């Protein structure tokens, strides 16, 4: 890790600074089937989107087959002012992944998720 001076980050375009992918171990699914957890995940996303109130929500986006199914929800801001945010459940809810960035990079994110085992 390198700590950069604050002036370096202020010179970068906003869309460049917010591009990222996070993959992390999720909290255990307790007392729910995978289907129930996915439904809860989807409802939560519709209720509390990660973008402002003018956000556009889409999904679910499902890829693969159990046990390697990928279940995602996507949020964009109206007018595409903010980057795309995509949240996914992986490996039967054992892992979560988040993508923030340009719409045209989303397929690369999905390719990375499909390659994870």
N, C-alpha and C positions, 0 to 999 in steps of 0.2 A: 504494500500500500504506500502511496505517496500523497502527502498533503500538499495541494497546490495553493498558491496565493489566490485570494478572493478575486483579484482582478483578472486572472486567467479565465475563470468560469463566467465572468460577466461579458467576455468577448465572444463566447460560444453561442451559436443559435439555440434557442429554447428547445426546438425539436431534437437537436443532437444530444442535449443534456439528459433528456428524459427517456432515452432508449435503454431498455434493460430487459433481462430475462432472469427470473428467480425460480428455482426449483427447491422445494423444501419438504421435509417430512411433515405430514399433516397430523392433526389430533386424531386419536382413534375414533372410529365410528362405533358408538356404543348404543345398544338397544335399537339399532336400525339395520335394515337390509341395505345393500348397496343402492337399490332402486329408490328407497326412501331417502337416503342421504343425497342422492342426485336431485331428487325432487325438491328437497329442502334447500339445497345449494342454488337451484334455479330460482325458486321463489324468493330467496334472500337477495339474489342478484336483481330481480325485477323490482323488489321493494326498496333496496338500498344500493343503487348503482354507484360505481366508483367515479362517475362524472357528474357534472352539475345537473340541475333539474331539466335542462334542455338536451339531455343525453339521449342517444338512440341505442336501445338494447336489442341484441339479437342472440338467438340460440334457442335451445342448446345445439351445439355443434358436437357430434359424436363421431369418433373414429375408432377403428380397430374392433377387436372382439375380446370378450373376457378370456383370461384375466388381465389382458393388456389394453382394455378399453380406455379411451380418452374422452372426457366429458367436459366441454367448455362453454363459457358464456362470453359474449363480446360486447363492449361498450365503446361508442364513439360519441364525440360531441357534435351537436348540430352545426353544420357549416364546416366541419372538420378542422376546427380551430385548435383543438387539443389532440394529442396522439391517441391512437387506438389502445384500449386496455382489454386484455383477454385473460380470463381466469379459468384454470383447468383442474379437474380432479384426475389423477392417474392411478394405475395399478390398484384398482378396486378401492379407491379412496385413501390409500396409504400415503400418497404423495400429492402435493399441489404444485402448480406452476403458474406464474404470472408473466405476461408479456406486455410491455408498454413500448410503443414505437409507431413507425409508419405502417400504413395498411399494406403496402407492397412487400414488407418484410414478414408479414404474418405467416405465409406459407413456409418460410424458412423455420420459423418457430415451431410450426406443426411437424416439420420434418425432424427437427431435433427431438421433439417429444416422442415421435414414433420410433426413433432410434434408441431411446432409453429402455433399459431392461433392468 
